[in-house]
Amino acid sequence: MKLEMLRENIDRIDQQILKLLNDRMEQAVMTRKFKKNTEDDEREKIVLKKIYDNSHGLLKGDFTDRIYKIIIEESKKLQNIPCTVIGFQGEHGAYSEEAAKKWDNSGVTVPCLEFEDVFEGVEAGLYDYGLVPVENNLGGIVGEVNSLLLKKDLKVVAAVEMAVSHCLMILPGSDYREVRNAFSHNQALSQCRDFLSRNKLEPAPYYDTAGAARMISRKQLKGSAAIASRLAANLYGLEIIKENIQDRDDNKTRFFIISKVDDRKTKGSKCSIVFSTEHKTGSLFKTLNIFAEAGINLTRIESVPSAPGEFAFFLDFQIKEDDPAVKVLFDKLKEATTGFKVLGFYNEKTI
């Protein structure tokens, strides 16, 4: 083993240490929601003793004790800084995190394994907000998210539409000619279908774009690539061999920001609802005609299964929240549908 390889190993371990430290700080920030104050001497003693007792090999107890005292002090500092906590699905470097940062740059972004974890974290009060993708103009709707919006009692308080640029990335020093497959989220793979076909790369579904980049880095897979963001490549030390590989330049994803409490300070100019209708000919037309008669512009209509043989319809439309026509509109919709739910009024930001 040469010096260069040893240094590469050290660099990779350093990346892992930094990620774990960041993960620990995120957990510390979230604990403040369940603590009256940041000082807890008994808890600190237990943590430091456990670390001291578990120090082994080249790690001596006095060394780890000094390190963890610094970590604990930094954790308490962060707990005392006012900030919002935003849950998102995926790993750090995911497009959802990028959208969350552009919506609120001061927020603390916390990764979740599944979309349902985001919703449950918001419901439980772990996160002030959750940010979830609802649709992409190439890949279509994110069915699981729309189904959760139907089931959960959370409010849509904002929306973000973000341009998405995909990158193909590999381990540094790998031969790109040996790459046979590309790992990424199903949505990203569908948005790069033509590129993958032209380059004879087998799509390999993974739970997250940034998660795919992290996996390639951790497992040191030299025959595989990941499709993810430039940020993910930087975070996980991968080499970008091709940028903008999506099938269209105007690739865009819409995200909803969800909250347990509607704490908006400004009135919304857009609204999202979900409804169901009777299984009768013309029922859906009758409902949609209400919007046509009112001269209201629909910006999205999608359907998702709500029960075996039944569907729920999601509608986004432009209307000012304080418009007197809102009450009239909702009264008519309640009469024409068998189930009606307002997901929220909000303003949408394009980035």
N, C-alpha and C positions, 0 to 999 in steps of 0.2 A: 504494500500500500504506500503510495507516494504522498508527499506533503500536501500537494494540491488537493488530493482526494480527501485527506483528513480535514483540510480547511473547508471544503465543500460540506462535509458532514457537520462541522461546527456551525456553519452558516445555517444549515437546515434545522439544526437543533435550536439555534437562537430564534429562528422564526416560530418554532413550536412553543418555546418558552414565552415569547411575547404574546402569542395568541392566548395561551393559558392565563397569563397575567391579566390580559384584557377581559377574558371570560370571568375571572374572579372578581374584577372590579365591577363588572355589570351586575353580578349577583349581589355584591355589596350595596350597590345603588338601589336595587330593588328591595332589599331588606328594610330600608328606611320607612317604607310604607307600613311596616308592621312593628316599628319601634318608636317609643316615645322620645328617645334621645340617642345620640350616636355613641355615648360612653357606656361601656359594659365591661367593667374590670374583670368580673368572674369569667365571662366568655373569652376575653383576651388571654387570661391565664391558662384556660383549658386548651386553646389553640396553640399557644406557644409551647406548652408542655408536650402536646402531642407531636409537634414538629421536632422538638428537641429529642424526644424518645425515639422517633422514627428516622433520625439522621443516621446514615450508614455509609460505608465505603469511604470515599474521599470527602464526604460531607460531614463535618464535625458539628456538634451541637451548638457551640458558641457562634459559629459562622451562620448557620441557618437561623439562629435566634436573632442575630443582627438584621438579617435580610427581612425576616417576617415582621419585625417591629416596624421597619420602614414601610412594608406593604400595608400593615394595619393602619398606620398613621395616614397613608395616602387614601385608603378606603374611607376613613372617617372624614377626610377633607371633601371627598367626592359626595359623600352622603349629605353634607351640609350645603352643597351647591344646588340651588333651585333649578330643576330641569324636568322636561317631559321624557317619559320612557315609551319608546315605540317598538312594538314587536313586529317582526317580519318573518316570512318563511324562507328558509335557506341558510347559507353560511355567510359570514362577512365577505363582502365583495359581490353579493347578489345584486341584480338589477333593482329588486325591491328595496334594498338598503340604500342604493343610490337615489331612488325616488324619494325615500323617506328623508334623506339628508337635504335634498333640494326643496322639500316641503318645509322642513324645520331643521336648519343646520345646527341648531343648539341642542337638539334632542339626542338622547342616548338610545342607540339602536341595538336591539337584542334579538339574536337569531332564534328561530323555532324550527323544529324538525318538520312539522306538518302544518297545513293551513288551519286545521282544527285547533292546534296548540295556540295559534295566534288569537283565535276567537275566544278560547277558554281562558287565556291569559288576560284578555281585556275584561271578560266577564268577572274574573276573580279579583280584579284590581291590581294584578301584577304590572300591567302596562296601562299607561294613560290612553294610548291609542294603538291600533293595529293598522298596518298597511298591507293590502292584498291586491293582486292583479285580478281584474275582472274580464278583460278582453284584450286581444291583440288583432290588429287589422290583417295580419297574415295567418296567424294560428287559430283565430276564432276565440270563442268564449272559454274562460277557465271554469269548467262545469262544477268542480268541487266547491269553489268559492261562492258561486251563485247559489248552490244548494245550501251552503252554510248561512248565507244571508237570509235565505227563506226560513231556516229553522231557528236561528238565534235572534234574540231580542236586543240587537245592537243598532246604533244609529250611524248612518253615513253622514259625516260632518264636512268632508272635503273630497276632492278628486284631483288627480294629477295625470296628465297625459304626457308621456315621455318618449322621445325618440330612442330606439334601442339599436346599438351597433355591436354585432357579434364578432368575436375574434377567435381564430383557431390557434391553439397554444400547445406546446410540447415541453418536455424536460430540456433544459439547456444542454447542448452538446449532443442531443439525439439527432439521428438522421431522419429528416422528414419523409424521405422516400420509403422508409420502413413502416410508416404509420398505416394501420389497416382499419382502425375504427375511431369514432369520435364520441366521447361521453358528454351528455348534457341533459337538461330537462326536456321533456317531450315537446313543450312549447317551442323552445329554442331549436330543437332538431327539425320541427315542422317548418320553422321560419327559414331554415337553411337547406331545405330539401334538394333544390337544384344544385347547389354547390357540392353537397355530399355525393350526389349522383354523378356529377361531372368528374369528380376526383376519386370515384370508386371507394368511398369511405363508408363503412358500415355504421349506421346510427346505433348508439348504445345508450338507451334511456337511463337516466340517473335522477335522483330526487331533486337536484338543484344544479344550476349552472356553476356557481362558485364552489359548491360541494364537489362537483366533478373535477374542477381545477385543483382543489385541495387533495382529493383522492389520488390524482395523478402524481402530485408532488410527494405525498407521504409514502405511496407504494413504489415510487420511482419506476413507473411504467413507461418504458421506452418505445413500445410499439403502439401506443395509444395517444390520442390527442383529447383535448377538452375544448368545448365551445362555451365561452364565457366572456366577461367584460375585461377591459384593459385593467381596471382596478383589481380584479381577481388574479390576473397574471402577475401584477406587482406584489400582491399580498402573499402569493404562494410560490413566488420565484420561478415562474414559467416563462418560456420564450415565445413571443407572438410571431407566428410565421405568415399569417394572413389576416388582414383586418377587413371589416365591412363585408362579411361573407353572407349576410342575409340576402334573400332572394330579391328584395326590393329596397331601394334607398329610403323609402318613406315608412319603414317599419316602426310602428308605434304601439305602445302598451298603455292601457288605462288602468289606474290604480284607484281604489277607494280607501279613504282613511275612515276607520270605524272607531266608535267610542261607546262607552256605557252611558255616558251623560252627554247631552247636546249642550256644549258650553261655548258655542260660537258667539262671537261679538258682532258679527255682521250678518245681515239677511242674505239668503241664498238666491241665486238667479237660475238654478237648475234643480230638478227634483227627480228622484228615483222611486218607483213603486213596484209592487209585485201583486198579481191578482190571478185568480182562476175563474173559469166560466163553466156554465152548464154544457153537457155533451149534446148540444143541439146545433143544427145547421144555422149558421149566421150569428152565433153568440159572440164569437171573437170580433166579427165585423161590426156588430152593434156597439161593442165596447170601444173599438178604435174610432168609430164614427163620431163618438162624443168629442174626441180631440179635434177631428176635422171640422165639426160644426163650431167649435170654440176658436178655431184658427190657431191652434197650439202646435208648435213644431216638435215632432218626435225625433230624437237623436239616436235612439237605440231601442230595438225590440228583439228579445230572445226568449226562448222557451227552454225549461229544464224539467225533467221528471220530478214530480212531487210525491207521487204514490204509484203503485202498479196501475198502468193504464191511464194515469192522470198527469197533467202538465200544469206548471205555473208559468206565467208570462211576466218578464221583466221589461219595464219601460223606463226610459230616461226622456225627459222633455224639458224644454226651456219655458220657465215661467218665474216671475218674481214672487218671492215668498209672501210678501205683503199685498199682493194683488187680490182685490175682492173676488175675482173670478175663481180663486182657489177653492173656496168653500163650496161654491156651486158645482164646480168640476168634481170634487170629491163626493158630494152627495149623489150625483148622477152615477159615478163609478160604483159606489156602494150598492146602488139599486140594480145595476147591470151585471154585477159579478157575484160569484158565490164565496169568494174570499178576497179581501183587499187589505193591503198593508203598505204604509208609507215608510220607505227605507230612510228617507231624509231629504232635507233641502240643503244645498251647499253651493259653493263656488268652485269652479274647476280651473286649475292652473296648467298651462302648457309649457313644457320645458324641453 
